Amino acid sequence: MIHTPNTGHGNLYTKQQFDNFILRFEFLLTPEANSGLGLRHKMVTTQSGYDGMELQILDNEAPIYKDLKPYQYHGSVYGWIPAKRGFLKPAGEWNYQEVVADGDHIKVILNGTVIADGNLREVTKNSPADYIPASLFYEKGYIAFLGHNSVVKFRDIRIKELFR
């Protein structure tokens, strides 16, 4: 289901591309871990950066992250839809997350609680057009576990396509 392009940069991509889906997985953060989950993502062959929508995967309670903006914490659609805090288990414990990507609607459920639920068109409607990345609205792409030089463990990854 997942493959690593020959880049050596720690990103994992699904073999096929998806448009609308439900993604379920478990993850374990190490202290100060920072990673990302790319949705409808293109393959990136450089060491850093992303090309698609990114959901934050982050050890929220680490002191180094105390001054982040609300849309930078775990479960947020990075830069656009902030996630509620307080539902992430401590580093070293397994968390369960579900992500529903249905058109412009993105919903993130962490350990049984909806922490982010928003419409991309709605949250960007008052932003200048040149500020909104086209990658936020890719209709189809890979699901990507994006390495940011932190140890994050994943298991029990499942994807269910949604058909309209």
Residue pairs with C-beta under 8 A, 6 or more apart in sequence:
1 14
1 15
1 157
1 159
2 12
2 13
2 14
2 15
2 145
2 157
3 12
3 13
3 14
3 15
4 11
4 12
4 13
5 11
5 13
5 43
5 45
7 44
7 45
7 46
7 47
9 44
9 45
9 46
9 47
9 48
9 147
10 147
10 149
11 38
11 43
11 44
11 144
11 145
11 146
11 147
12 144
12 145
12 147
13 38
13 41
13 43
13 142
13 143
13 144
14 142
14 143
14 144
14 159
16 142
17 40
17 140
17 141
17 142
18 40
18 101
18 140
18 141
18 142
18 143
18 159
18 161
19 40
19 101
19 139
19 140
20 101
20 102
20 103
20 161
20 162
20 163
20 164
21 100
21 101
21 143
21 159
21 160
21 161
21 162
22 98
22 99
22 100
22 101
22 159
22 160
22 162
23 37
23 98
23 99
23 101
23 143
23 157
23 158
23 159
24 96
24 97
24 98
24 99
24 156
24 157
24 158
24 159
24 160
25 96
25 97
25 154
25 155
25 156
25 157
25 158
26 94
26 95
26 96
26 97
26 154
26 155
26 156
27 57
27 94
27 95
27 97
27 152
27 153
27 154
27 155
28 92
28 93
28 94
28 95
28 152
28 153
29 57
29 58
29 59
29 88
29 91
29 92
29 95
29 152
30 59
30 91
30 92
30 150
30 151
30 152
31 59
31 62
31 91
31 92
32 59
32 62
32 64
32 65
32 91
32 150
33 57
33 58
33 59
33 62
33 91
33 150
33 151
33 152
34 57
34 58
34 59
34 65
34 148
34 149
34 150
35 57
35 58
35 145
35 146
35 147
35 148
35 150
35 152
36 50
36 54
36 55
36 56
36 57
36 78
36 144
36 145
36 146
36 148
37 54
37 55
37 56
37 57
37 99
37 143
37 144
37 145
37 146
38 50
38 52
38 53
38 54
38 55
38 141
38 142
38 143
38 144
38 145
38 146
39 52
39 53
39 54
39 55
39 99
39 101
39 106
39 141
39 143
40 52
40 53
40 101
40 138
40 139
40 140
40 141
40 142
41 50
41 51
41 52
41 53
41 54
41 138
41 141
41 142
41 143
41 144
41 146
42 51
42 52
42 135
42 138
42 141
42 142
43 51
43 142
43 144
44 50
44 51
44 144
44 146
50 135
50 144
50 146
51 135
52 135
52 138
52 141
52 142
52 144
53 77
53 78
53 106
53 120
53 135
53 136
53 138
54 77
54 78
54 146
55 75
55 76
55 77
55 78
55 99
55 106
55 108
55 116
56 72
56 73
56 74
56 75
56 76
56 78
56 83
57 74
57 152
58 65
58 72
58 73
58 74
59 65
59 74
59 88
59 91
60 73
60 74
60 85
60 88
61 88
61 90
61 91
62 91
65 72
65 73
69 82
70 76
70 82
71 77
71 78
71 79
71 80
71 81
71 82
72 78
72 79
73 82
73 83
73 85
74 83
74 85
74 88
74 110
74 115
75 83
75 84
75 88
75 97
75 108
75 110
75 115
75 116
76 82
76 83
76 116
77 106
77 116
77 118
77 120
77 123
80 118
80 120
80 123
80 124
80 136
81 106
81 116
81 117
81 118
81 120
81 123
82 116
83 108
83 110
83 115
83 116
84 113
84 114
84 115
84 116
85 115
87 110
87 111
87 113
87 115
88 95
88 110
88 111
89 95
89 111
94 155
95 110
95 111
96 110
96 111
96 112
97 108
97 109
97 110
97 111
98 108
98 109
99 106
99 107
99 108
99 109
100 106
100 107
100 108
100 109
100 162
102 162
103 164
104 119
104 120
104 121
104 122
104 137
105 117
105 118
105 119
105 120
106 116
106 117
106 118
106 119
106 120
107 114
107 116
107 117
107 118
108 114
108 115
108 116
108 117
109 115
120 136
120 137
124 132
124 136
143 159
145 152
145 154
